Amino acid sequence: MNIATIICMHGKLGLEILKTSELIIGKQKNIYAVEFLSKENIDTLINKYKYFLNKLNTKNGIIFFVDIWGGSPFNAANKMLTSMKNKCDIITGTNIPMLLEFLMAREEKNKKFEEIIKIALENGKIGINNINKKKNNNSSIKKNNFYNEKNIENKNSEKMILKLIRIDDRLIHGQVSTGWSKELKISKIIVINDKISKDKIRTQLLKQVSPPGITSHVVNIEKFIKVYNNPQYNKEKVLLLFTNPTDIIKIINKGVNIKSINIGGMSFKKDKQQITDSISVNKKDIKSFYKLHKMNIELEIRKVPNDKKINIIEILNKLNN
């Protein structure tokens, strides 16, 4: 249900919050952000709303996202509601977690208008937290035995379900924790890196930023292989995160079955060459990508799920010509 959406907040905040959301989950349709400047009034806003509503498909309803209850963006929208025939509502206190969840929920065909409103409100509240509270909550939970499992060989053919294998040296950030995690409905994010797994501070930070309902773990390659072969995690829907393609080859050589790899972000460093706006590679990376290509593994560049797939090998081939 692609609900027509208008975001309006004081100043240009509405425009910026939409830009941030699209950076995380990709370009959105049937939505406009409206600025509200100090020289403008409610009548100005109503005219803007009407202009953009004429550009939107409103058959599934209309939602106004505003900042303050009783503020001008709210009052202008509220004044228009009485004359609207379509389903409509106004949501105040707009924040990024709220908007992200709403935009993803409105794409689901079976979701009702009222359900989508509820999802937006609930996630807007969940998204408000403080780090000390989250630390205390984590310390009160019994330590996850994910780290303490023995290497139990899985006698069944079933393994954990690898929903996405992603190379992204930013690791757990907005595109992963919101865009990919929600799209794929995963239960675990596993960062696999020998060096990072030894860094207690960074490991703790990565565990803290896992999205609600999803656990995150940071392990070395050897530990991941043990967990992968453990029947306790059969059918667990997992997103694997790597910083480089070479480590993926290592787990493939240890029996992990991989058919496709998503490349989301590899930052520029002194010894690297930038090949896209988000991907930079060195000689070792290039060698590893070609080796993975020879294994008939798909190597696709996408920041977020609704981006178009780009074949990294085609880009690398052009560099060599």
FIDO-798879 format. One record per atom (N, C-alpha, C): residue in one letter; y, x, z. Coordinates in steps of 0.2 Angstrom, whole numbers, padded with zeros to 4 digits, always signed. Example, Ala and Ser with C-alpha at 12.3 -4.5 7.8 and 13.67 -1.06 7.14 Angstrom:
BEGIN
A-0028+0066+0039/A-0022+0062+0039/A-0016+0066+0039/S-0011+0064+0035/S-0005+0068+0036/S+0000+0064+0039/
# end
This chain:
BEGIN
M-0006+0004+0000/M+0000+0000+0000/M+0006+0004+0000/N+0009+0005-0006/N+0015+0010-0006/N+0021+0006-0005/I+0023+0006+0002/I+0029+0002+0004/I+0035+0006+0002/A+0040+0002-0001/A+0047+0005-0002/A+0050+0007+0004/T+0053+0013+0004/T+0055+0017+0010/T+0062+0019+0009/I+0067+0018+0013/I+0073+0021+0013/I+0074+0024+0020/I+0077+0031+0020/I+0078+0034+0026/I+0086+0035+0026/C+0089+0033+0032/C+0096+0034+0033/C+0098+0036+0040/M+0101+0042+0040/M+0103+0045+0047/M+0110+0047+0047/H+0113+0048+0052/H+0120+0051+0052/H+0120+0057+0049/G+0126+0058+0045/G+0127+0064+0041/G+0121+0065+0035/K+0119+0071+0034/K+0114+0072+0029/K+0107+0073+0032/L+0106+0071+0038/L+0099+0072+0041/L+0094+0069+0038/G+0095+0063+0035/G+0090+0059+0032/G+0087+0063+0026/L+0092+0066+0022/L+0090+0070+0016/L+0085+0076+0018/E+0087+0079+0023/E+0084+0085+0026/E+0077+0083+0029/I+0076+0078+0032/I+0070+0076+0035/I+0065+0074+0030/L+0067+0071+0024/L+0063+0070+0018/L+0061+0076+0015/K+0066+0081+0014/K+0064+0087+0011/K+0059+0091+0015/T+0059+0091+0022/T+0054+0094+0026/T+0048+0091+0025/S+0048+0084+0025/S+0041+0081+0025/S+0038+0082+0018/E+0042+0082+0013/E+0039+0084+0006/E+0036+0091+0005/L+0039+0095+0009/L+0037+0102+0009/L+0030+0103+0012/I+0029+0098+0017/I+0022+0098+0021/I+0017+0095+0017/I+0019+0089+0014/I+0013+0084+0011/I+0015+0083+0004/G+0020+0086+0001/G+0021+0086-0006/G+0026+0080-0008/K+0028+0080-0015/K+0033+0075-0017/K+0031+0068-0016/Q+0035+0064-0014/Q+0033+0057-0013/Q+0037+0052-0018/K+0034+0047-0019/K+0036+0042-0024/K+0038+0035-0020/N+0043+0031-0023/N+0045+0025-0020/N+0048+0026-0013/I+0053+0031-0013/I+0056+0033-0007/I+0063+0036-0009/Y+0068+0034-0005/Y+0075+0038-0006/Y+0078+0039+0001/A+0081+0045+0002/A+0085+0046+0008/A+0093+0045+0006/V+0096+0042+0011/V+0103+0040+0010/V+0107+0044+0015/E+0113+0048+0013/E+0117+0051+0018/E+0122+0046+0020/F+0125+0047+0026/F+0130+0043+0029/F+0135+0047+0032/L+0141+0048+0029/L+0146+0053+0031/L+0151+0049+0035/S+0155+0053+0038/S+0160+0051+0043/S+0165+0046+0041/K+0167+0047+0034/K+0172+0043+0031/K+0169+0036+0029/E+0163+0035+0029/E+0160+0029+0027/E+0159+0024+0032/N+0157+0018+0031/N+0156+0012+0035/N+0150+0008+0034/I+0149+0003+0037/I+0143-0001+0036/I+0143-0004+0029/D+0149-0007+0027/D+0149-0009+0020/D+0147-0004+0015/T+0149+0002+0016/T+0147+0007+0011/T+0140+0008+0011/L+0137+0008+0017/L+0130+0009+0018/L+0126+0003+0014/I+0128-0003+0015/I+0125-0008+0012/I+0125-0008+0005/N+0130-0006+0002/N+0130-0005-0005/N+0125+0001-0008/K+0125+0006-0004/K+0120+0011-0005/K+0113+0009-0005/Y+0112+0005+0001/Y+0105+0002+0001/Y+0103-0002-0005/K+0108-0006-0007/K+0106-0011-0012/K+0105-0007-0019/Y+0109-0002-0020/Y+0108+0003-0026/Y+0101+0006-0026/F+0099+0008-0020/F+0092+0012-0020/F+0087+0007-0020/L+0088+0001-0017/L+0082-0004-0017/L+0081-0007-0024/N+0086-0007-0028/N+0085-0009-0036/N+0081-0004-0039/K+0080+0002-0037/K+0076+0008-0040/K+0069+0008-0037/L+0068+0004-0032/L+0062+0005-0028/L+0057-0001-0030/N+0051+0000-0030/N+0046-0005-0030/N+0045-0009-0024/T+0047-0015-0023/T+0047-0018-0016/T+0042-0023-0015/K+0037-0024-0020/K+0033-0029-0019/K+0028-0029-0013/N+0027-0023-0010/N+0023-0022-0004/N+0027-0022+0002/G+0033-0023+0002/G+0037-0023+0008/G+0042-0017+0008/I+0047-0017+0012/I+0052-0012+0013/I+0053-0010+0020/I+0053-0003+0021/I+0054+0000+0028/I+0061+0004+0028/F+0065+0003+0033/F+0071+0007+0034/F+0069+0012+0040/F+0070+0018+0039/F+0069+0023+0044/F+0076+0026+0046/V+0078+0024+0052/V+0085+0026+0054/V+0084+0030+0061/D+0090+0033+0063/D+0090+0037+0069/D+0091+0033+0075/I+0096+0030+0076/I+0098+0027+0082/I+0098+0019+0082/W+0095+0016+0087/W+0096+0009+0087/W+0103+0007+0089/G+0106+0002+0085/G+0113+0000+0085/G+0118+0005+0082/G+0115+0010+0079/G+0120+0014+0075/G+0121+0011+0068/S+0126+0014+0064/S+0128+0011+0058/S+0122+0010+0053/P+0118+0016+0052/P+0112+0015+0048/P+0108+0009+0050/F+0107+0008+0056/F+0103+0003+0059/F+0106-0004+0057/N+0112-0004+0059/N+0116-0011+0058/N+0117-0013+0051/A+0118-0008+0047/A+0118-0010+0039/A+0111-0013+0037/A+0106-0010+0039/A+0099-0012+0037/A+0098-0019+0040/N+0099-0020+0046/N+0098-0026+0050/N+0102-0032+0047/K+0108-0030+0044/K+0112-0035+0041/K+0109-0038+0035/M+0105-0033+0031/M+0102-0035+0025/M+0096-0039+0026/L+0092-0038+0032/L+0086-0041+0033/L+0085-0048+0032/T+0091-0052+0034/T+0091-0059+0034/T+0090-0062+0027/S+0092-0058+0022/S+0093-0060+0015/S+0087-0058+0011/M+0082-0054+0014/M+0076-0051+0010/M+0070-0056+0010/K+0067-0057+0005/K+0061-0061+0004/K+0055-0057+0005/N+0055-0051+0004/N+0049-0046+0005/N+0048-0045+0012/K+0042-0043+0014/K+0041-0040+0021/K+0046-0034+0022/C+0049-0034+0028/C+0053-0028+0029/C+0054-0027+0037/D+0056-0021+0038/D+0056-0019+0045/D+0061-0013+0046/I+0063-0011+0052/I+0067-0005+0053/I+0064-0002+0059/I+0063+0005+0057/I+0060+0009+0063/I+0066+0014+0065/T+0067+0015+0071/T+0072+0019+0074/T+0069+0025+0077/G+0073+0030+0079/G+0071+0036+0082/G+0066+0040+0077/T+0068+0040+0071/T+0064+0044+0066/T+0063+0051+0068/N+0057+0053+0067/N+0055+0060+0068/N+0050+0062+0062/I+0049+0069+0062/I+0045+0071+0056/I+0038+0069+0057/P+0034+0070+0063/P+0028+0067+0064/P+0027+0060+0062/M+0032+0056+0064/M+0032+0049+0062/M+0032+0048+0055/L+0036+0051+0051/L+0037+0050+0044/L+0031+0052+0040/L+0028+0058+0042/L+0022+0061+0039/L+0017+0056+0039/E+0015+0053+0045/E+0010+0049+0046/E+0011+0042+0042/F+0017+0040+0042/F+0018+0034+0038/F+0017+0035+0031/L+0020+0041+0028/L+0019+0042+0021/L+0012+0043+0019/M+0008+0045+0023/M+0001+0046+0021/M-0003+0039+0022/A-0001+0036+0027/A-0004+0029+0029/A-0003+0024+0023/R+0003+0024+0020/R+0005+0019+0015/R+0002+0020+0009/E-0002+0026+0008/E-0006+0028+0002/E-0013+0024+0002/E-0015+0022+0008/E-0021+0020+0009/E-0021+0012+0007/K-0026+0010+0002/K-0026+0004-0001/K-0027-0002+0004/N-0031-0001+0009/N-0034-0006+0014/N-0029-0007+0020/K-0024-0003+0020/K-0020-0003+0026/K-0015-0009+0025/K-0014-0013+0031/K-0009-0019+0030/K-0002-0016+0033/F+0003-0020+0031/F+0010-0018+0032/F+0011-0017+0040/E+0008-0021+0044/E+0009-0021+0051/E+0005-0015+0054/E-0001-0013+0051/E-0005-0007+0053/E-0001-0001+0052/I+0003-0001+0046/I+0006+0006+0044/I+0012+0007+0049/I+0015+0001+0051/I+0021+0001+0056/I+0018+0004+0062/K+0013+0002+0065/K+0010+0004+0071/K+0008+0011+0071/I+0005+0014+0065/I+0004+0021+0064/I+0010+0025+0065/A+0015+0023+0062/A+0022+0027+0062/A+0024+0027+0069/L+0024+0022+0073/L+0027+0021+0080/L+0023+0026+0084/E+0016+0025+0084/E+0012+0029+0088/E+0012+0036+0087/N+0013+0038+0081/N+0013+0045+0080/N+0020+0048+0081/G+0025+0044+0081/G+0032+0046+0082/G+0032+0048+0090/K+0028+0044+0094/K+0028+0046+0101/K+0024+0052+0103/I+0018+0052+0099/I+0013+0058+0100/I+0016+0064+0098/G+0021+0064+0093/G+0024+0070+0091/G+0029+0073+0096/I+0031+0069+0101/I+0035+0072+0106/I+0032+0075+0112/N+0032+0081+0113/N+0028+0084+0118/N+0032+0091+0120/N+0029+0094+0125/N+0032+0100+0127/N+0027+0105+0128/I+0028+0112+0127/I+0023+0117+0127/I+0019+0118+0134/N+0023+0117+0139/N+0020+0118+0146/N+0015+0113+0147/K+0017+0107+0145/K+0012+0101+0147/K+0006+0102+0143/K+0006+0104+0136/K+0001+0105+0132/K-0004+0111+0135/K-0001+0116+0138/K-0005+0122+0141/K-0008+0119+0147/N-0005+0115+0151/N-0009+0112+0157/N-0014+0108+0155/N-0013+0104+0150/N-0019+0099+0147/N-0025+0103+0145/N-0023+0109+0141/N-0028+0113+0138/N-0032+0116+0144/S-0029+0118+0149/S-0032+0122+0155/S-0037+0118+0159/S-0035+0111+0159/S-0039+0106+0163/S-0046+0104+0159/I-0046+0106+0152/I-0052+0104+0149/I-0057+0109+0149/K-0064+0107+0150/K-0069+0112+0151/K-0069+0116+0144/K-0070+0123+0145/K-0070+0127+0140/K-0075+0125+0134/N-0073+0125+0128/N-0077+0123+0123/N-0083+0128+0122/N-0089+0126+0121/N-0095+0130+0121/N-0096+0133+0114/F-0091+0131+0109/F-0091+0134+0103/F-0091+0142+0103/Y-0088+0145+0108/Y-0088+0152+0108/Y-0094+0155+0111/N-0098+0151+0114/N-0103+0154+0118/N-0110+0153+0116/E-0111+0150+0110/E-0117+0148+0107/E-0121+0154+0105/K-0128+0154+0106/K-0132+0159+0104/K-0133+0158+0096/N-0136+0164+0093/N-0137+0163+0086/N-0144+0159+0085/I-0143+0153+0085/I-0149+0148+0084/I-0149+0147+0076/E-0155+0149+0073/E-0156+0148+0066/E-0157+0141+0065/N-0153+0138+0060/N-0154+0131+0058/N-0160+0130+0053/K-0165+0127+0056/K-0171+0126+0052/K-0170+0121+0047/N-0165+0116+0047/N-0164+0111+0043/N-0160+0114+0037/S-0160+0110+0031/S-0155+0112+0026/S-0148+0110+0027/E-0147+0105+0032/E-0140+0103+0033/E-0136+0108+0037/K-0130+0109+0035/K-0125+0113+0039/K-0119+0109+0040/M-0114+0113+0044/M-0108+0110+0044/M-0105+0109+0038/I-0101+0103+0037/I-0098+0101+0031/I-0091+0105+0030/L-0091+0110+0025/L-0085+0114+0024/L-0080+0110+0019/K-0076+0106+0022/K-0071+0102+0018/K-0066+0105+0014/L-0064+0111+0016/L-0059+0115+0013/L-0060+0123+0015/I-0060+0127+0011/I-0060+0134+0012/I-0053+0137+0009/R-0048+0138+0014/R-0041+0140+0012/R-0039+0147+0014/I-0036+0150+0009/I-0033+0157+0011/I-0025+0155+0012/D-0023+0157+0018/D-0016+0155+0020/D-0014+0160+0026/D-0011+0165+0025/D-0009+0170+0030/D-0004+0167+0035/R-0002+0161+0034/R+0002+0157+0039/R-0002+0154+0044/L-0009+0153+0042/L-0014+0150+0046/L-0012+0142+0048/I-0012+0141+0054/I-0011+0133+0056/I-0004+0132+0056/H-0001+0128+0051/H+0006+0126+0050/H+0006+0119+0047/G+0012+0117+0046/G+0013+0110+0044/G+0008+0108+0038/Q+0008+0112+0033/Q+0004+0110+0027/Q-0004+0109+0029/V-0006+0113+0033/V-0013+0113+0036/V-0014+0107+0041/S-0010+0107+0046/S-0012+0103+0052/S-0010+0096+0050/T-0006+0094+0045/T-0004+0088+0044/T-0007+0086+0037/G-0005+0089+0032/G-0007+0087+0025/G-0014+0088+0024/W-0017+0094+0024/W-0024+0094+0023/W-0029+0091+0028/S-0027+0092+0034/S-0031+0090+0040/S-0032+0082+0039/K-0027+0078+0038/K-0027+0071+0038/K-0030+0069+0031/E-0029+0072+0026/E-0032+0070+0019/E-0039+0071+0019/L-0042+0076+0023/L-0049+0078+0023/L-0053+0075+0029/K-0049+0072+0033/K-0052+0069+0039/K-0057+0074+0043/I-0054+0080+0044/I-0058+0085+0047/I-0058+0084+0055/S-0063+0088+0058/S-0064+0088+0066/S-0062+0094+0069/K-0063+0100+0065/K-0061+0106+0067/K-0058+0111+0062/I-0053+0115+0064/I-0050+0120+0060/I-0053+0127+0063/I-0056+0131+0059/I-0058+0137+0061/I-0055+0143+0057/V-0051+0147+0061/V-0048+0153+0058/V-0053+0159+0059/I-0055+0162+0053/I-0060+0167+0053/I-0056+0174+0051/N-0056+0178+0056/N-0052+0185+0055/N-0054+0189+0061/D-0057+0195+0059/D-0059+0200+0065/D-0054+0202+0069/K-0048+0204+0066/K-0042+0207+0069/K-0039+0202+0074/I-0037+0196+0071/I-0034+0190+0074/I-0038+0188+0080/S-0044+0188+0080/S-0049+0185+0085/S-0048+0190+0091/K-0046+0196+0091/K-0045+0200+0096/K-0039+0200+0100/D-0034+0196+0096/D-0027+0196+0099/D-0027+0189+0103/K-0027+0190+0110/K-0027+0184+0114/K-0021+0180+0114/I-0015+0183+0113/I-0009+0179+0113/I-0009+0175+0107/R-0010+0178+0101/R-0010+0174+0095/R-0016+0169+0094/T-0021+0170+0097/T-0027+0166+0097/T-0025+0160+0101/Q-0022+0161+0107/Q-0020+0155+0111/Q-0014+0151+0108/L-0010+0154+0104/L-0005+0150+0101/L-0008+0146+0095/L-0013+0149+0092/L-0016+0145+0086/L-0020+0139+0089/K-0023+0140+0095/K-0026+0134+0098/K-0021+0129+0100/Q-0015+0131+0102/Q-0010+0126+0105/Q-0007+0121+0099/V-0007+0124+0093/V-0004+0120+0088/V-0009+0116+0084/S-0015+0115+0086/S-0019+0111+0082/S-0017+0104+0083/P-0018+0100+0078/P-0015+0093+0078/P-0020+0088+0082/P-0017+0083+0085/P-0021+0078+0089/P-0027+0076+0086/G-0032+0076+0090/G-0039+0074+0088/G-0043+0079+0084/I-0040+0085+0083/I-0043+0091+0080/I-0043+0097+0084/T-0049+0100+0085/T-0049+0106+0089/T-0049+0112+0084/S-0045+0118+0086/S-0045+0124+0082/S-0048+0129+0086/H-0051+0134+0082/H-0054+0140+0085/H-0053+0146+0081/V-0053+0152+0084/V-0051+0158+0081/V-0057+0163+0082/V-0061+0164+0077/V-0067+0168+0078/V-0068+0174+0073/N-0072+0179+0075/N-0073+0184+0070/N-0078+0182+0065/I-0080+0186+0060/I-0085+0184+0055/I-0092+0183+0058/E-0094+0188+0062/E-0100+0188+0065/E-0101+0181+0069/K-0096+0179+0073/K-0097+0173+0077/K-0097+0167+0073/F-0093+0167+0067/F-0093+0161+0063/F-0100+0160+0060/I-0104+0166+0058/I-0110+0165+0055/I-0115+0162+0060/K-0114+0164+0066/K-0119+0161+0072/K-0118+0153+0072/V-0111+0152+0072/V-0110+0144+0073/V-0112+0141+0067/Y-0111+0144+0061/Y-0113+0140+0054/Y-0120+0139+0054/N-0124+0143+0057/N-0132+0142+0057/N-0134+0138+0063/N-0130+0136+0067/N-0131+0132+0073/N-0132+0125+0072/P-0138+0122+0073/P-0139+0115+0071/P-0134+0110+0075/Q-0131+0112+0081/Q-0127+0108+0085/Q-0121+0106+0080/Y-0119+0110+0075/Y-0113+0108+0071/Y-0115+0105+0064/N-0121+0103+0064/N-0123+0100+0057/N-0118+0094+0056/K-0116+0093+0050/K-0112+0087+0048/K-0105+0087+0051/E-0103+0092+0055/E-0096+0093+0057/E-0091+0094+0051/K-0086+0091+0051/K-0081+0092+0045/K-0076+0097+0047/V-0076+0102+0043/V-0073+0108+0045/V-0068+0111+0040/L-0062+0113+0042/L-0058+0117+0037/L-0058+0124+0039/L-0059+0129+0035/L-0059+0136+0036/L-0053+0139+0034/L-0050+0143+0038/L-0044+0147+0036/L-0045+0155+0036/F-0043+0158+0031/F-0043+0165+0030/F-0036+0168+0028/T-0035+0174+0029/T-0029+0177+0027/T-0030+0181+0020/N-0036+0182+0018/N-0037+0186+0012/N-0044+0184+0009/P-0045+0185+0002/P-0051+0184-0001/P-0057+0188+0001/T-0056+0194+0003/T-0061+0199+0005/T-0066+0196+0010/D-0063+0193+0015/D-0067+0191+0021/D-0071+0185+0019/I-0069+0181+0014/I-0073+0176+0011/I-0079+0178+0008/I-0079+0184+0004/I-0085+0187+0001/I-0090+0189+0007/K-0087+0192+0012/K-0091+0194+0018/K-0096+0188+0020/I-0093+0182+0021/I-0097+0177+0024/I-0101+0174+0018/I-0100+0174+0012/I-0104+0172+0007/I-0110+0177+0007/N-0109+0183+0008/N-0115+0188+0008/N-0119+0187+0014/K-0117+0183+0019/K-0121+0182+0024/K-0124+0175+0024/G-0124+0172+0018/G-0127+0165+0017/G-0123+0159+0017/V-0117+0159+0018/V-0112+0153+0018/V-0111+0151+0011/N-0113+0145+0009/N-0112+0142+0003/N-0105+0139+0001/I-0102+0142-0004/I-0095+0140-0005/I-0094+0139-0013/K-0091+0134-0015/K-0091+0132-0022/K-0083+0132-0024/S-0079+0131-0019/S-0072+0131-0021/S-0067+0134-0015/I-0062+0138-0017/I-0057+0141-0013/I-0050+0139-0015/N-0047+0136-0010/N-0040+0134-0011/N-0035+0140-0008/I-0030+0142-0012/I-0026+0147-0010/I-0019+0144-0009/G-0017+0144-0003/G-0011+0141-0001/G-0005+0145+0000/G-0006+0151+0003/G+0000+0156+0004/G-0003+0163+0006/M+0000+0168+0002/M-0001+0175+0004/M+0006+0178+0003/S+0008+0180+0009/S+0015+0182+0009/S+0016+0189+0006/F+0022+0191+0004/F+0024+0197+0001/F+0024+0202+0006/K+0021+0208+0004/K+0022+0214+0008/K+0023+0220+0003/K+0024+0226+0006/K+0026+0232+0002/K+0021+0233-0003/D+0015+0233-0002/D+0010+0235-0007/D+0008+0229-0012/K+0011+0223-0011/K+0009+0218-0015/K+0014+0216-0021/Q+0011+0212-0025/Q+0014+0210-0031/Q+0015+0202-0031/Q+0021+0199-0032/Q+0021+0192-0031/Q+0019+0189-0038/I+0015+0184-0038/I+0012+0181-0044/I+0014+0174-0044/T+0016+0170-0039/T+0019+0164-0039/T+0024+0164-0033/D+0027+0158-0032/D+0032+0158-0027/D+0029+0159-0020/S+0023+0157-0019/S+0020+0158-0012/S+0014+0163-0012/I+0012+0166-0018/I+0006+0170-0018/I+0008+0177-0020/S+0006+0182-0016/S+0007+0189-0017/S+0000+0193-0016/V-0001+0197-0020/V-0008+0200-0020/V-0007+0208-0021/N-0012+0211-0018/N-0013+0219-0019/N-0019+0220-0023/K-0021+0226-0024/K-0026+0228-0029/K-0033+0226-0026/K-0033+0226-0019/K-0040+0224-0016/K-0041+0216-0016/D-0035+0213-0016/D-0035+0205-0017/D-0038+0203-0024/I-0035+0207-0029/I-0036+0205-0036/I-0044+0207-0037/K-0046+0212-0035/K-0053+0214-0035/K-0058+0209-0032/S-0056+0206-0026/S-0060+0201-0023/S-0060+0195-0027/F-0054+0193-0029/F-0053+0186-0033/F-0058+0186-0039/Y-0058+0192-0043/Y-0062+0193-0049/Y-0069+0192-0047/K-0071+0195-0041/K-0078+0195-0039/K-0080+0188-0037/L-0076+0184-0034/L-0077+0177-0032/L-0078+0173-0039/H-0074+0175-0044/H-0074+0171-0050/H-0080+0172-0054/K-0083+0178-0053/K-0090+0180-0056/K-0095+0176-0053/M-0094+0174-0047/M-0099+0170-0043/M-0098+0162-0045/N-0094+0161-0050/N-0093+0154-0052/N-0090+0150-0047/I-0086+0153-0042/I-0082+0149-0037/I-0075+0147-0040/E-0073+0141-0039/E-0067+0138-0041/E-0061+0142-0037/L-0056+0144-0040/L-0051+0147-0036/L-0044+0144-0038/E-0042+0139-0034/E-0036+0135-0036/E-0031+0136-0031/I-0025+0136-0034/I-0019+0137-0030/I-0016+0130-0029/R-0015+0128-0023/R-0011+0121-0021/R-0009+0122-0014/K-0002+0121-0013/K+0000+0121-0006/K-0002+0115-0002/V-0001+0109-0005/V-0003+0102-0002/V-0008+0099-0007/P-0011+0094-0004/P-0017+0090-0008/P-0015+0087-0014/N-0008+0084-0015/N-0007+0081-0021/N-0003+0085-0026/D-0003+0092-0025/D-0001+0097-0030/D-0006+0097-0035/K-0004+0099-0041/K-0008+0100-0047/K-0012+0107-0046/K-0018+0107-0047/K-0022+0114-0046/K-0020+0119-0052/I-0019+0125-0049/I-0017+0130-0054/I-0023+0136-0053/N-0026+0138-0058/N-0031+0143-0058/N-0028+0150-0057/I-0030+0153-0052/I-0027+0160-0050/I-0029+0165-0055/I-0035+0164-0058/I-0038+0169-0063/I-0034+0169-0069/E-0032+0163-0071/E-0028+0163-0077/E-0021+0167-0076/I-0018+0166-0070/I-0012+0170-0069/I-0013+0178-0068/L-0019+0179-0065/L-0021+0187-0065/L-0022+0190-0072/N-0025+0186-0076/N-0027+0188-0083/N-0020+0189-0087/K-0015+0185-0086/K-0009+0186-0089/K-0006+0193-0087/L-0006+0194-0080/L-0003+0200-0078/L-0006+0206-0081/N-0013+0206-0082/N-0016+0212-0085/N-0015+0213-0093/N-0013+0208-0096/N-0011+0208-0103/N-0005+0211-0105/
# end
